[in-house]
Amino acid sequence: MRSSFIALSHNRALRHFCEHSRVGVRLSSRFVAGMELEDALRVAEAVNRQGMAVTLDSLGESVTSEMEAHQAADVYHKLLDAVAARKLKANISLKLTQTGLELSAGLAEDIALNLTQHALAVGSFVRIDMEDSRLTQTTLDVVRRIHARRDLRDSIGVVIQAYLYRSQADIEQLLADHIRVRLCKGAYNEPAEVAFPRKTQVDANYVKLAQMLLESPVYHALATHDEPMIAAAKSFAERKGIGRDRFEFQMLYGVRRDLQSALVREGYNVRVYVPFGREWYPYFMRRLAERPANVVFLARNLFRS
């Protein structure tokens, strides 16, 4: 099922139909905050009132022109200004292909640098999302170069995917550089040559990498809805005397809201990943690929009278 949904995420005809149909937009609302920037800000305010922070993602990837890359960047600049003006507990997440990485690495890096400088000016933070494995090294290189600027070190971080064989070595280097990491399992269809093929292997690697991050003095994020993974992290932190203020759990908007609230009640830091925008289809399909339970939930709601 996972491979099927990931394959469908690249189907252009289905994407066009879904993103322009009333039914498609209705289905997306479970995992996508809305089509417009103001929709995302309203959701961010509501999440903050529930005691959780937010990371805002203007959906889009693989732009085909420099103009599109700058348009995507403009949305993020507006987000940063709005977050500051409304005093939201929020930062931003973006993909480098959305800012032109596949057109020019220099273009994407310049845009990411400008956004990080803007984030610093308004007291926010930029998280560079990770994409498929062919872009891993380039993405890490961009983040390292920006982070190497002394004034920007606390304003940019990156994502590492536990299903890749290389991730332990990447985390070791990122820890040496004191770069903030969001650890996730990974949402792309990677070949066995580069990624663990079985869920049990991915889970075991996630736990190992999470423990490496927790022992670091840098503030990191553990992105998962998997209760055994969360329990393992909590147990390890308690055994090692790692305070609950030293890290955060991150979860997706619309997924396991009960678990999000429970963690807040227990005194853990929780951040909700809030995506928005009209180019929601690839993101939506990856969410279905990750958890079969999401498919069942959507089917029930689609046919509910």
C-alpha positions in Angstrom: 0.0 0.0 0.0 2.8 2.4 0.9 4.5 2.0 -2.5 1.1 2.5 -4.3 0.4 5.8 -2.6 3.9 7.1 -3.2 3.6 6.2 -6.8 0.2 8.0 -7.0 1.8 11.0 -5.5 3.7 11.5 -8.8 0.5 11.1 -11.0 0.0 14.5 -12.6 -3.5 13.8 -13.9 -4.8 12.6 -10.6 -3.0 15.5 -8.8 -4.6 18.1 -11.1 -8.1 16.6 -10.5 -7.7 16.3 -6.7 -6.3 19.8 -6.2 -9.1 21.3 -8.3 -12.0 19.3 -7.1 -14.3 20.0 -4.2 -14.1 16.4 -3.0 -10.3 16.5 -3.1 -10.1 19.7 -1.1 -12.5 18.3 1.4 -10.4 15.2 1.9 -7.2 17.2 2.2 -8.7 19.3 5.1 -7.8 16.5 7.5 -4.1 17.0 7.1 -3.9 20.5 5.5 -4.8 23.6 7.4 -6.2 25.4 4.4 -5.5 26.9 1.0 -4.4 30.3 2.1 -1.8 31.9 4.4 -4.5 33.3 6.7 -5.9 29.7 7.1 -2.6 28.5 8.4 -2.2 31.4 10.8 -5.7 30.8 12.3 -4.7 27.1 12.9 -1.4 28.2 14.4 -3.2 30.4 16.9 -5.6 27.6 17.8 -2.7 25.1 18.3 -0.8 27.6 20.4 -3.9 28.0 22.7 -3.7 24.3 23.3 -0.2 24.6 24.6 1.7 23.5 21.5 4.1 25.2 19.2 3.9 25.1 15.4 6.0 24.8 12.4 4.4 26.2 9.2 4.9 24.7 5.8 3.7 26.4 2.6 3.2 23.3 0.5 5.1 23.0 -2.8 8.1 21.3 -4.3 10.1 21.0 -7.5 9.5 24.4 -9.0 10.2 24.8 -12.6 11.3 28.5 -12.8 13.3 31.0 -10.8 10.1 33.2 -10.6 8.3 30.3 -8.9 11.1 29.9 -6.5 11.0 33.6 -5.5 7.2 33.4 -5.2 7.5 30.5 -2.8 10.1 32.5 -0.8 7.8 35.5 -0.6 5.1 33.4 1.1 7.7 32.4 3.8 8.8 36.0 4.3 5.1 36.9 4.8 4.8 34.0 7.3 7.8 35.2 9.3 6.4 38.7 9.5 3.0 37.4 10.5 4.4 35.1 13.2 6.3 38.0 14.7 3.3 40.4 14.5 0.9 38.0 16.1 3.5 36.8 18.6 2.9 33.1 17.6 5.0 30.3 19.0 5.9 29.2 15.5 8.7 28.7 13.0 8.8 27.7 9.3 9.7 24.5 7.4 10.6 24.5 3.7 11.9 22.2 1.0 14.9 23.3 -1.1 13.3 22.1 -4.3 10.6 24.6 -3.6 13.2 27.3 -3.6 14.8 26.1 -6.9 17.3 23.5 -5.9 16.7 21.4 -9.0 17.2 24.6 -11.1 20.3 25.9 -9.3 21.8 25.0 -6.0 23.0 28.6 -5.6 19.5 30.0 -6.1 18.1 27.7 -3.4 20.9 28.4 -1.0 20.5 32.2 -1.5 16.8 32.0 -0.8 17.4 29.8 2.3 20.0 32.2 3.5 17.7 35.2 3.1 14.9 33.4 5.0 17.3 32.4 7.8 18.5 36.0 8.1 14.8 37.1 8.2 14.1 34.5 10.9 17.0 35.7 13.0 15.7 39.3 12.7 12.2 38.4 14.0 13.3 35.7 16.6 12.2 32.7 14.6 13.8 29.6 13.1 14.0 27.9 9.7 13.8 24.1 9.4 15.0 22.7 6.0 13.0 19.6 5.2 14.6 16.5 3.8 13.5 15.1 0.4 14.4 11.9 -1.4 17.9 10.5 -1.0 19.4 11.8 -4.2 19.1 15.3 -2.5 20.3 14.4 1.0 23.9 15.5 0.6 23.2 18.7 -1.2 20.6 19.6 1.4 23.0 19.0 4.3 25.7 21.0 2.5 23.4 24.0 2.2 22.4 23.9 5.8 26.0 23.5 7.0 27.2 26.5 5.0 24.4 28.7 6.3 24.9 27.5 9.9 28.6 28.2 9.6 27.8 31.9 9.7 28.3 32.7 13.3 25.2 34.9 13.7 22.9 32.3 12.1 23.8 29.2 14.1 20.6 29.3 16.2 18.3 30.1 13.3 18.5 27.1 11.0 18.2 23.3 11.3 17.6 20.2 9.2 15.7 16.9 9.0 17.2 13.5 9.1 15.3 10.4 8.0 15.9 7.2 10.1 15.3 4.8 7.2 18.5 5.8 5.4 21.7 3.8 6.1 23.7 7.0 6.1 21.7 8.7 8.8 23.9 7.7 11.8 27.0 9.2 10.1 25.0 12.3 9.1 23.8 12.8 12.7 27.3 12.3 14.1 28.5 15.2 11.8 25.5 17.4 12.6 26.0 16.9 16.3 29.7 17.9 15.9 28.5 21.0 14.1 25.8 21.7 16.8 23.1 21.8 14.2 19.5 21.2 15.4 17.9 18.1 13.9 14.3 16.9 13.5 14.4 13.1 13.3 11.6 11.4 11.3 11.3 7.9 9.8 11.1 9.0 6.2 8.3 9.3 3.7 9.8 8.5 0.3 10.0 5.2 -1.6 13.7 4.5 -1.4 15.5 1.5 -2.8 17.1 -1.2 -0.5 20.5 0.0 -1.6 20.1 3.2 0.5 17.4 2.5 3.0 16.3 -0.2 5.5 13.6 -2.2 3.7 11.7 -3.4 6.8 9.8 -1.4 9.4 11.4 -3.2 12.3 14.8 -2.1 11.1 13.7 1.5 10.6 12.2 1.5 14.1 15.4 0.2 15.7 17.4 2.8 13.9 15.0 5.5 14.9 15.4 4.6 18.6 19.2 4.5 18.3 19.4 7.9 16.5 16.9 9.5 18.9 19.1 8.5 21.8 22.1 10.1 20.2 20.1 13.3 19.8 18.7 13.3 23.3 22.2 13.0 24.8 23.3 16.1 22.8 23.3 19.5 24.5 21.6 20.9 21.4 17.8 21.2 21.3 16.4 18.6 18.9 13.0 17.3 17.7 11.7 13.8 17.6 9.0 13.6 14.9 6.8 10.5 15.3 3.3 9.4 16.1 4.5 5.9 17.0 3.8 5.3 20.6 6.5 2.7 21.2 9.0 5.2 19.7 7.8 7.9 22.0 7.8 5.6 25.0 11.4 4.6 24.2 12.5 8.3 24.0 10.7 9.2 27.3 12.2 6.2 29.1 15.7 6.9 27.8 15.5 10.6 28.8 14.3 9.7 32.3 17.1 7.2 32.8 19.7 9.7 31.7 18.3 12.6 33.7 17.5 14.6 30.5 15.0 17.3 31.2 11.7 17.6 29.3 12.7 21.1 28.3 15.8 19.8 26.4 13.8 18.4 23.4 10.4 18.3 21.7 8.1 15.9 20.1 6.7 16.9 16.7 3.6 15.6 15.1 1.6 16.3 12.0 -1.5 18.4 11.9 -4.6 16.2 12.0 -2.8 13.1 13.2 -3.0 11.7 16.7 -4.4 14.8 18.3 -5.2 12.7 21.4 -1.5 11.8 21.8 -0.4 15.4 21.2 -2.7 16.6 24.1 -1.5 13.8 26.3 2.1 14.7 25.9 1.4 18.3 26.7 -0.4 17.3 29.9 2.7 15.3 30.8 4.8 18.4 30.5 6.6 17.6 27.2 7.2 20.2 24.5 5.1 19.4 21.5 5.2 21.1 18.1 2.6 20.5 15.4 3.6 20.6 11.7 1.0 22.7 10.0 1.0 22.6 6.2 -1.2 24.8 3.9 -1.5 25.8 0.3 -3.0 24.7 -3.0 -0.2 22.3 -4.0 -1.2 19.9 -1.3 -1.6 16.6 -3.2 2.0 15.1 -3.0 2.1 15.8 0.8 -1.4 14.3 1.3 -0.5 11.1 -0.6 2.7 10.6 1.5 0.6 10.9 4.7 -1.7 8.2 3.4 1.3 6.0 2.6 2.7 6.4 6.1 -0.3 5.1 8.0 -3.0 2.8 6.6 -5.3 4.0 9.4 -5.4 7.4 7.7 -7.0 5.8 4.7 -9.7 4.2 6.8 -10.4 7.5 8.6 -10.8 9.4 5.3 -13.1 6.7 3.8 -15.4 6.9 6.8 -15.6 10.7 6.7 -16.0 10.9 2.9 -19.2 8.8 3.0 -20.6 10.2 6.2 -23.9 11.9 5.6 
